[in-house]
Amino acid sequence: MTGRFRESWDGIAPIGRDAGSGGYLRYALTAPELRLREWFRTQADLRGMPVSEDGNGNLFAWWGDPDAGGPSTGGPATAGPNTDAQTTGDRAGTGAVLTGSHFDSVPHGGAYDGPLGIVSAFLAVDELRAAGVTPVRPVVVAAFVEEEGARFGVPCLGSRLLTGEIDADRAAGLRDAAGVSFAEALGHRPAGADPALLGRFAAFVELHVEQGRALVDADAPVAVGSAIWPHGRWRFELRGEGNHAGTTRMADRRDPMLTFAFTVLAANKEARLRDAHATVGRVAVEPNATNAVPSRVTGWLDARAAAPETLDGLVEAVRAKAAERARRDGTELTVTRESATPLVTFDGGLADRLAGLLAAPVLPTGAGHDAGVLAAHLPTAMLFVRNPTGVSHSPAESATDADCAAGVVALARVLEELACH
């Protein structure tokens, strides 16, 4: 399996790689990501797996009769992510089993975040076929669009559209830095929620590189996910008065950069006090000139915490401190929540079942995933593959071929358990 993984991985490794940083520029629906989507179709064709789209940019490759079995019992789950093991078993007995991940990257991101789950899914199908296993229920490999939110600003956009967690009109109007709307990039207005398609799926299992080093410390190649921390993105817009850097007295300035700098430091302090995470990694400055006092500074706060009340307290504390500093600096502050994902506890019965099947550790994550969106609608689980650097969203992100192969074998066992008995 190690050799087959490397051969398949080499087929996508050069696509979208920046020669300077070594990282990837695979923004949703841009040329590199579109090449990967064509690779997806080619891999599906080679395996005789018909590909469908949902009108939102999400791709689905079907192994097994797409019309077999009909919708899963009761349609989409309504009990949320804590569905018990018996319900999971009942639903997996009637609907298709979904797996896969995403192709898009953050700016100069790592190679494995997202694509590993898609490459592994196709190889898991190969593994089962080589063993002579035939699915009783369809296995569906998915490639979700705009998971990172790096182009249009809303993470997990494809899965949010499929599940109805974002309005199609709002999604259509999202724009990238060049002013191109999501609808324009997609080629049409997104279709929005598709309860009929969602109801076809009995369970979702997403394989992903670990975005931390828990598996390094545990000396294990693969783990099962237990939960995703609640998290979100907030846009802080600070408006002041643009002016000349050389002639404007310090006492006369209404400089939003000062307010912004204070806000970043406040976010760091408040997160540390709560054992939470706060990051400001994206900033826009107007007019963005060395010799001009800025007129506007916009920064995006990424905030995450183990509990919803901790996250709410963190964001409110940062907002309050920024507002007080704005008053002192003579600037104006507007805070807009752009996205929010609640605490996700993956299907307990399914996670325990897979952990027992694989003899794998169970661990939570602070990173967001399409699995976190889908967990509110159907039984969902995650598999993590060891990342020896513990670094993600960076060119330093990595995984060994041996561990990736172990992930493929683990995913194949999971798919056999859920779709082939």
PyMOL commands that set and color helices and strands:
alter all, ss='L'
color gray80, all
select helices_A, chain A and resi 2-10+31-46+80-82+85-92+115-130+157-163+168-173+182-186+195-198+214-218+250-252+256-273+308-329+348-358+370-374+401-419
alter helices_A, ss='H'
color red, helices_A
select strands_A, chain A and resi 51-53+59-63+96-102+139-144+201-209+222-228+231-239+243-244+277-286+292-293+296-304+332-341+344-345+362-365+380-385
alter strands_A, ss='S'
color yellow, strands_A
deselect
rebuild
show_as cartoon
